[in-house]
């Protein structure tokens, strides 16, 4: 179930991440969703890939996701 827009992301993702990080999450999820189409854990794997992509550019500081310095 790829996401067409950030407003379709799970509420916990929308509530936790800033808009740009949501875009990263959505694009990574959709890409992984296509890549792992034959995987029985497709959705869980796609979410894991999406969080990993966010963590490449963002870090959680004082309970909030913020862009990494230099990123």
C-alpha positions as CSV (number, residue, x, y, z in Angstrom):
1,X,0.0,0.0,0.0
2,X,2.2,2.8,-1.2
3,X,1.5,6.3,0.0
4,X,0.5,9.0,-2.5
5,X,1.0,11.9,0.0
6,X,2.3,12.6,3.5
7,X,-1.3,12.9,4.7
8,X,-1.7,9.2,4.1
9,X,1.2,8.2,6.3
10,X,0.5,6.5,9.6
11,X,-0.5,9.0,12.3
12,X,2.5,8.1,14.5
13,X,4.8,9.0,11.6
14,X,2.9,12.3,10.8
15,X,2.9,13.2,14.5
16,X,6.6,12.5,15.0
17,X,8.3,13.7,11.9
18,X,8.7,17.2,10.3
19,X,7.3,17.6,6.8
20,X,10.6,17.0,5.0
21,X,11.3,13.9,7.0
22,X,7.8,12.6,6.2
23,X,8.7,13.0,2.5
24,X,11.9,11.0,3.0
25,X,9.9,8.3,4.8
26,X,7.2,8.2,2.2
27,X,9.6,7.9,-0.8
28,X,11.7,5.3,0.9
29,X,8.6,3.3,2.0
30,X,7.2,3.3,-1.6
31,X,10.5,2.3,-3.1
32,X,10.9,-0.6,-0.6
33,X,7.3,-1.6,-1.2
34,X,8.1,-2.1,-4.9
35,X,11.4,-3.7,-4.2
36,X,10.1,-6.3,-1.8
37,X,6.9,-7.3,-3.6
38,X,7.5,-11.0,-3.1
39,X,8.4,-10.7,0.6
40,X,5.9,-12.0,3.1
41,X,7.0,-9.3,5.5
42,X,6.8,-6.6,2.8
43,X,5.0,-4.0,4.9
44,X,7.2,-4.3,8.0
45,X,10.4,-4.3,5.8
46,X,9.2,-1.2,4.0
47,X,8.6,0.6,7.2
48,X,12.0,-0.4,8.5
49,X,13.7,0.9,5.3
50,X,11.7,4.1,5.6
51,X,12.8,4.7,9.2
52,X,16.4,4.0,8.2
53,X,16.2,6.5,5.5
54,X,14.9,9.2,7.9
55,X,17.7,8.4,10.3
56,X,20.3,9.1,7.6
57,X,19.3,12.7,7.7
58,X,17.5,13.2,11.0
59,X,18.1,12.4,14.6
60,X,15.9,12.5,17.6
61,X,17.1,15.1,20.1
62,X,15.2,16.0,23.2
63,X,12.2,13.9,22.0
64,X,12.0,15.7,18.6
65,X,13.3,14.7,15.2
66,X,15.7,17.3,13.8
67,X,17.9,17.5,10.7
68,X,21.4,16.4,11.4
69,X,24.1,19.1,11.3
70,X,25.7,19.2,7.9
71,X,22.7,17.2,6.5
